[in-house]
Amino acid sequence: MSPAPTTLSGDYVLTGHCKKMRRAAGLLAVCGLLATWPGDRLLASSALDLRVEVVEGDGAINNITAGRARDPVVRVTSGEGAPLAGAAVTFLLPELGAGGAFPAGSMVTVTTAGDGLASARGLRPNNVAGQFQIRVTASYRSQVARASITQTNAEAPGQGMKRSGAKWMAVVAILGGGVAAGAALALTGGRTAAGGIAPAPAPTLPAASITPGGGSFGAP
């Protein structure tokens, strides 16, 4: 036996069964609103746990003489290791001391691709030897993560020895020129190119000697 109908306003009649269905539909609608609440989306984005992983360039030794350096490459991922596309990554070089420059200066900003990779192309070392760090900052949906890449500027093997050898050759050439000039003066009998006589060297006095027990002091 079906329940008796309940009359509301006018001729609109709802049975007890219809009331239950409407209450269930209302609960589903409320659940749907909660699922799409903006606060939940903010919580989900803040749980990314942004990370920066250095892929290339750390520990590299750059050739000052040839002007070659290793380009830094990083990967931006979530806390679960998933690569993130569209993250902004900034590479910053030191202003003083050992370091280098990118084509646009000491700083460059690039965007990660679908694989989460970001590379600062065109790095060239300066002429200062030593170790330096490249500061890396990644930002994604109001989150920030940082890392550092250590590199070293150095001369190519043998370059320092070549410069030292060149200096010694210059010194030898100067000394050799002085010896040759003395030999030429001796061969010409002390005469100059104009036919004159070169000034004679200052006379050398005999060395004094002391004879033990003799009581004498003078030239030998």
Contacts in CASP RR format, 6 or more apart in sequence:
PFRMAT RR
TARGET T0000
AUTHOR 0000-0000-0000
METHOD contacts of the structure
MODEL  1
MSPAPTTLSGDYVLTGHCKKMRRAAGLLAVCGLLATWPGDRLLASSALDL
RVEVVEGDGAINNITAGRARDPVVRVTSGEGAPLAGAAVTFLLPELGAGG
AFPAGSMVTVTTAGDGLASARGLRPNNVAGQFQIRVTASYRSQVARASIT
QTNAEAPGQGMKRSGAKWMAVVAILGGGVAAGAALALTGGRTAAGGIAPA
PAPTLPAASITPGGGSFGAP
2 15 0 8 1.000
3 15 0 8 1.000
3 16 0 8 1.000
3 17 0 8 1.000
5 13 0 8 1.000
5 14 0 8 1.000
5 15 0 8 1.000
6 13 0 8 1.000
6 14 0 8 1.000
6 15 0 8 1.000
6 16 0 8 1.000
7 13 0 8 1.000
8 14 0 8 1.000
14 22 0 8 1.000
34 40 0 8 1.000
45 141 0 8 1.000
45 142 0 8 1.000
45 143 0 8 1.000
46 143 0 8 1.000
48 78 0 8 1.000
48 79 0 8 1.000
48 84 0 8 1.000
48 140 0 8 1.000
48 141 0 8 1.000
48 143 0 8 1.000
49 78 0 8 1.000
49 79 0 8 1.000
49 80 0 8 1.000
50 76 0 8 1.000
50 77 0 8 1.000
50 78 0 8 1.000
50 79 0 8 1.000
50 84 0 8 1.000
50 87 0 8 1.000
50 138 0 8 1.000
50 140 0 8 1.000
50 143 0 8 1.000
50 144 0 8 1.000
50 145 0 8 1.000
51 76 0 8 1.000
51 77 0 8 1.000
51 78 0 8 1.000
51 79 0 8 1.000
51 81 0 8 1.000
51 145 0 8 1.000
52 74 0 8 1.000
52 75 0 8 1.000
52 76 0 8 1.000
52 89 0 8 1.000
52 136 0 8 1.000
52 138 0 8 1.000
52 145 0 8 1.000
52 146 0 8 1.000
52 147 0 8 1.000
53 74 0 8 1.000
53 75 0 8 1.000
53 76 0 8 1.000
53 77 0 8 1.000
53 147 0 8 1.000
54 72 0 8 1.000
54 73 0 8 1.000
54 74 0 8 1.000
54 136 0 8 1.000
54 147 0 8 1.000
54 149 0 8 1.000
55 73 0 8 1.000
55 74 0 8 1.000
55 75 0 8 1.000
55 117 0 8 1.000
56 70 0 8 1.000
56 71 0 8 1.000
56 72 0 8 1.000
56 73 0 8 1.000
56 119 0 8 1.000
57 70 0 8 1.000
57 71 0 8 1.000
57 72 0 8 1.000
57 73 0 8 1.000
57 149 0 8 1.000
57 151 0 8 1.000
58 72 0 8 1.000
58 149 0 8 1.000
58 150 0 8 1.000
58 151 0 8 1.000
59 149 0 8 1.000
59 150 0 8 1.000
59 151 0 8 1.000
59 152 0 8 1.000
60 69 0 8 1.000
60 70 0 8 1.000
60 151 0 8 1.000
60 152 0 8 1.000
61 151 0 8 1.000
61 152 0 8 1.000
61 153 0 8 1.000
61 154 0 8 1.000
62 68 0 8 1.000
62 69 0 8 1.000
62 70 0 8 1.000
62 125 0 8 1.000
62 151 0 8 1.000
62 152 0 8 1.000
62 153 0 8 1.000
62 154 0 8 1.000
63 69 0 8 1.000
63 125 0 8 1.000
63 154 0 8 1.000
63 155 0 8 1.000
63 156 0 8 1.000
64 125 0 8 1.000
64 126 0 8 1.000
64 127 0 8 1.000
64 129 0 8 1.000
64 153 0 8 1.000
64 154 0 8 1.000
64 155 0 8 1.000
64 156 0 8 1.000
65 155 0 8 1.000
65 156 0 8 1.000
65 159 0 8 1.000
66 156 0 8 1.000
67 124 0 8 1.000
67 125 0 8 1.000
68 124 0 8 1.000
68 125 0 8 1.000
69 100 0 8 1.000
69 122 0 8 1.000
69 123 0 8 1.000
69 124 0 8 1.000
69 125 0 8 1.000
69 151 0 8 1.000
70 123 0 8 1.000
70 151 0 8 1.000
71 119 0 8 1.000
71 120 0 8 1.000
71 121 0 8 1.000
71 122 0 8 1.000
71 123 0 8 1.000
72 91 0 8 1.000
72 119 0 8 1.000
72 120 0 8 1.000
72 123 0 8 1.000
72 134 0 8 1.000
72 136 0 8 1.000
72 149 0 8 1.000
72 151 0 8 1.000
73 117 0 8 1.000
73 118 0 8 1.000
73 119 0 8 1.000
73 120 0 8 1.000
74 89 0 8 1.000
74 117 0 8 1.000
74 118 0 8 1.000
74 119 0 8 1.000
74 136 0 8 1.000
74 138 0 8 1.000
74 147 0 8 1.000
74 149 0 8 1.000
75 83 0 8 1.000
75 112 0 8 1.000
75 115 0 8 1.000
75 116 0 8 1.000
75 117 0 8 1.000
75 118 0 8 1.000
76 83 0 8 1.000
76 84 0 8 1.000
76 87 0 8 1.000
76 89 0 8 1.000
76 112 0 8 1.000
76 116 0 8 1.000
76 118 0 8 1.000
76 138 0 8 1.000
76 140 0 8 1.000
76 145 0 8 1.000
77 83 0 8 1.000
77 84 0 8 1.000
77 116 0 8 1.000
78 84 0 8 1.000
83 112 0 8 1.000
83 114 0 8 1.000
83 115 0 8 1.000
83 116 0 8 1.000
83 117 0 8 1.000
84 112 0 8 1.000
84 116 0 8 1.000
84 140 0 8 1.000
85 112 0 8 1.000
85 113 0 8 1.000
85 114 0 8 1.000
85 115 0 8 1.000
85 116 0 8 1.000
86 111 0 8 1.000
86 112 0 8 1.000
86 113 0 8 1.000
86 114 0 8 1.000
86 116 0 8 1.000
86 140 0 8 1.000
87 111 0 8 1.000
87 112 0 8 1.000
87 116 0 8 1.000
87 118 0 8 1.000
87 138 0 8 1.000
87 139 0 8 1.000
87 140 0 8 1.000
88 109 0 8 1.000
88 110 0 8 1.000
88 111 0 8 1.000
88 138 0 8 1.000
88 139 0 8 1.000
88 140 0 8 1.000
89 109 0 8 1.000
89 110 0 8 1.000
89 111 0 8 1.000
89 112 0 8 1.000
89 118 0 8 1.000
89 136 0 8 1.000
89 137 0 8 1.000
89 138 0 8 1.000
90 107 0 8 1.000
90 108 0 8 1.000
90 109 0 8 1.000
90 136 0 8 1.000
90 137 0 8 1.000
90 138 0 8 1.000
91 102 0 8 1.000
91 107 0 8 1.000
91 108 0 8 1.000
91 109 0 8 1.000
91 110 0 8 1.000
91 120 0 8 1.000
91 134 0 8 1.000
91 135 0 8 1.000
91 136 0 8 1.000
92 106 0 8 1.000
92 107 0 8 1.000
92 134 0 8 1.000
92 135 0 8 1.000
92 136 0 8 1.000
92 137 0 8 1.000
93 99 0 8 1.000
93 100 0 8 1.000
93 101 0 8 1.000
93 102 0 8 1.000
93 105 0 8 1.000
93 106 0 8 1.000
93 107 0 8 1.000
93 132 0 8 1.000
93 134 0 8 1.000
94 106 0 8 1.000
94 132 0 8 1.000
94 133 0 8 1.000
95 106 0 8 1.000
97 126 0 8 1.000
97 128 0 8 1.000
97 130 0 8 1.000
97 132 0 8 1.000
98 125 0 8 1.000
98 126 0 8 1.000
98 128 0 8 1.000
98 129 0 8 1.000
98 130 0 8 1.000
98 131 0 8 1.000
98 132 0 8 1.000
98 152 0 8 1.000
98 153 0 8 1.000
99 125 0 8 1.000
99 126 0 8 1.000
99 128 0 8 1.000
99 132 0 8 1.000
99 151 0 8 1.000
99 153 0 8 1.000
100 106 0 8 1.000
100 123 0 8 1.000
100 124 0 8 1.000
100 125 0 8 1.000
100 126 0 8 1.000
100 132 0 8 1.000
100 153 0 8 1.000
101 123 0 8 1.000
101 124 0 8 1.000
101 126 0 8 1.000
102 108 0 8 1.000
102 120 0 8 1.000
102 121 0 8 1.000
102 122 0 8 1.000
102 123 0 8 1.000
103 121 0 8 1.000
103 122 0 8 1.000
108 120 0 8 1.000
110 118 0 8 1.000
110 119 0 8 1.000
110 120 0 8 1.000
111 118 0 8 1.000
112 118 0 8 1.000
112 138 0 8 1.000
118 138 0 8 1.000
120 134 0 8 1.000
125 153 0 8 1.000
126 153 0 8 1.000
128 153 0 8 1.000
129 153 0 8 1.000
129 154 0 8 1.000
129 155 0 8 1.000
130 152 0 8 1.000
130 153 0 8 1.000
130 154 0 8 1.000
131 150 0 8 1.000
131 151 0 8 1.000
131 152 0 8 1.000
131 153 0 8 1.000
132 150 0 8 1.000
132 151 0 8 1.000
132 152 0 8 1.000
132 153 0 8 1.000
133 148 0 8 1.000
133 149 0 8 1.000
133 150 0 8 1.000
133 151 0 8 1.000
134 148 0 8 1.000
134 149 0 8 1.000
134 150 0 8 1.000
134 151 0 8 1.000
135 146 0 8 1.000
135 148 0 8 1.000
136 146 0 8 1.000
136 147 0 8 1.000
136 148 0 8 1.000
136 149 0 8 1.000
137 144 0 8 1.000
137 145 0 8 1.000
137 146 0 8 1.000
138 144 0 8 1.000
138 145 0 8 1.000
138 146 0 8 1.000
138 147 0 8 1.000
139 145 0 8 1.000
185 198 0 8 1.000
190 197 0 8 1.000
190 198 0 8 1.000
191 197 0 8 1.000
191 198 0 8 1.000
192 198 0 8 1.000
206 219 0 8 1.000
206 220 0 8 1.000
207 219 0 8 1.000
208 217 0 8 1.000
208 218 0 8 1.000
208 219 0 8 1.000
209 217 0 8 1.000
209 218 0 8 1.000
209 219 0 8 1.000
209 220 0 8 1.000
210 217 0 8 1.000
END
